[in-house]
Amino acid sequence: MGDLVSILRQNWTLFEAHIPTIEWATGLMDVIERSRNVIMHSGTLNRTDIERVGMNIRDWIKQVGA
């Protein structure tokens, strides 16, 4: 996820019409990355965490499209 933020920053002129601010994208990626790290290290997410990931993904899709 950190690499995605770096790509956004380095190519901001290509993304700025679709993403409100780089801070918005960074915050969203940080939240999703925390859950991703739990899963990738053999952990499990509780229902609240799963709902939070879903909410963030829906926010992303609403903002930039699928």
LOVEX-744007 format. One record per residue (C-alpha): residue number from 1; residue in one letter; y, z, x. Coordinates in nm, 3 decimals. Layout:
<pt nr="NUM" rest="a" y="Y" z="Z" x="X"/>
...
END
This chain:
<pt nr="1" rest="m" y="0.000" z="0.000" x="0.000"/>
<pt nr="2" rest="g" y="0.231" z="0.070" x="0.291"/>
<pt nr="3" rest="d" y="0.178" z="-0.287" x="0.407"/>
<pt nr="4" rest="l" y="0.280" z="-0.416" x="0.064"/>
<pt nr="5" rest="v" y="0.606" z="-0.221" x="0.085"/>
<pt nr="6" rest="s" y="0.666" z="-0.365" x="0.433"/>
<pt nr="7" rest="i" y="0.610" z="-0.717" x="0.298"/>
<pt nr="8" rest="l" y="0.855" z="-0.648" x="0.015"/>
<pt nr="9" rest="r" y="1.117" z="-0.518" x="0.258"/>
<pt nr="10" rest="q" y="1.079" z="-0.809" x="0.501"/>
<pt nr="11" rest="n" y="1.101" z="-1.065" x="0.222"/>
<pt nr="12" rest="w" y="1.335" z="-0.887" x="-0.016"/>
<pt nr="13" rest="t" y="1.529" z="-1.202" x="-0.106"/>
<pt nr="14" rest="l" y="1.210" z="-1.347" x="-0.256"/>
<pt nr="15" rest="f" y="1.138" z="-1.037" x="-0.465"/>
<pt nr="16" rest="e" y="1.477" z="-0.899" x="-0.568"/>
<pt nr="17" rest="a" y="1.494" z="-1.106" x="-0.886"/>
<pt nr="18" rest="h" y="1.170" z="-0.944" x="-1.006"/>
<pt nr="19" rest="i" y="1.186" z="-0.586" x="-0.879"/>
<pt nr="20" rest="p" y="1.470" z="-0.350" x="-0.977"/>
<pt nr="21" rest="t" y="1.502" z="-0.184" x="-0.634"/>
<pt nr="22" rest="i" y="1.294" z="-0.142" x="-0.323"/>
<pt nr="23" rest="e" y="1.300" z="0.233" x="-0.388"/>
<pt nr="24" rest="w" y="1.141" z="0.175" x="-0.731"/>
<pt nr="25" rest="a" y="0.861" z="-0.029" x="-0.576"/>
<pt nr="26" rest="t" y="0.812" z="0.220" x="-0.292"/>
<pt nr="27" rest="g" y="0.789" z="0.514" x="-0.531"/>
<pt nr="28" rest="l" y="0.539" z="0.335" x="-0.751"/>
<pt nr="29" rest="m" y="0.326" z="0.232" x="-0.454"/>
<pt nr="30" rest="d" y="0.332" z="0.589" x="-0.318"/>
<pt nr="31" rest="v" y="0.196" z="0.727" x="-0.646"/>
<pt nr="32" rest="i" y="-0.077" z="0.466" x="-0.668"/>
<pt nr="33" rest="e" y="-0.168" z="0.509" x="-0.301"/>
<pt nr="34" rest="r" y="-0.232" z="0.882" x="-0.343"/>
<pt nr="35" rest="s" y="-0.491" z="0.809" x="-0.613"/>
<pt nr="36" rest="r" y="-0.635" z="0.522" x="-0.410"/>
<pt nr="37" rest="n" y="-0.683" z="0.754" x="-0.112"/>
<pt nr="38" rest="v" y="-0.875" z="1.006" x="-0.323"/>
<pt nr="39" rest="i" y="-1.109" z="0.736" x="-0.451"/>
<pt nr="40" rest="m" y="-1.161" z="0.571" x="-0.113"/>
<pt nr="41" rest="h" y="-1.255" z="0.905" x="0.046"/>
<pt nr="42" rest="s" y="-1.534" z="0.970" x="-0.207"/>
<pt nr="43" rest="g" y="-1.322" z="1.183" x="-0.437"/>
<pt nr="44" rest="t" y="-1.283" z="1.159" x="-0.810"/>
<pt nr="45" rest="l" y="-0.973" z="1.140" x="-1.022"/>
<pt nr="46" rest="n" y="-0.926" z="1.361" x="-1.322"/>
<pt nr="47" rest="r" y="-0.813" z="1.216" x="-1.653"/>
<pt nr="48" rest="t" y="-0.445" z="1.290" x="-1.588"/>
<pt nr="49" rest="d" y="-0.455" z="1.104" x="-1.256"/>
<pt nr="50" rest="i" y="-0.629" z="0.806" x="-1.416"/>
<pt nr="51" rest="e" y="-0.366" z="0.797" x="-1.690"/>
<pt nr="52" rest="r" y="-0.088" z="0.815" x="-1.430"/>
<pt nr="53" rest="v" y="-0.233" z="0.519" x="-1.237"/>
<pt nr="54" rest="g" y="-0.263" z="0.323" x="-1.561"/>
<pt nr="55" rest="m" y="0.096" z="0.404" x="-1.655"/>
<pt nr="56" rest="n" y="0.223" z="0.290" x="-1.315"/>
<pt nr="57" rest="i" y="0.026" z="-0.033" x="-1.329"/>
<pt nr="58" rest="r" y="0.162" z="-0.101" x="-1.678"/>
<pt nr="59" rest="d" y="0.517" z="-0.036" x="-1.550"/>
<pt nr="60" rest="w" y="0.459" z="-0.284" x="-1.266"/>
<pt nr="61" rest="i" y="0.322" z="-0.549" x="-1.501"/>
<pt nr="62" rest="k" y="0.606" z="-0.497" x="-1.746"/>
<pt nr="63" rest="q" y="0.860" z="-0.538" x="-1.467"/>
<pt nr="64" rest="v" y="0.714" z="-0.823" x="-1.260"/>
<pt nr="65" rest="g" y="0.448" z="-0.976" x="-1.483"/>
<pt nr="66" rest="a" y="0.074" z="-1.002" x="-1.437"/>
END
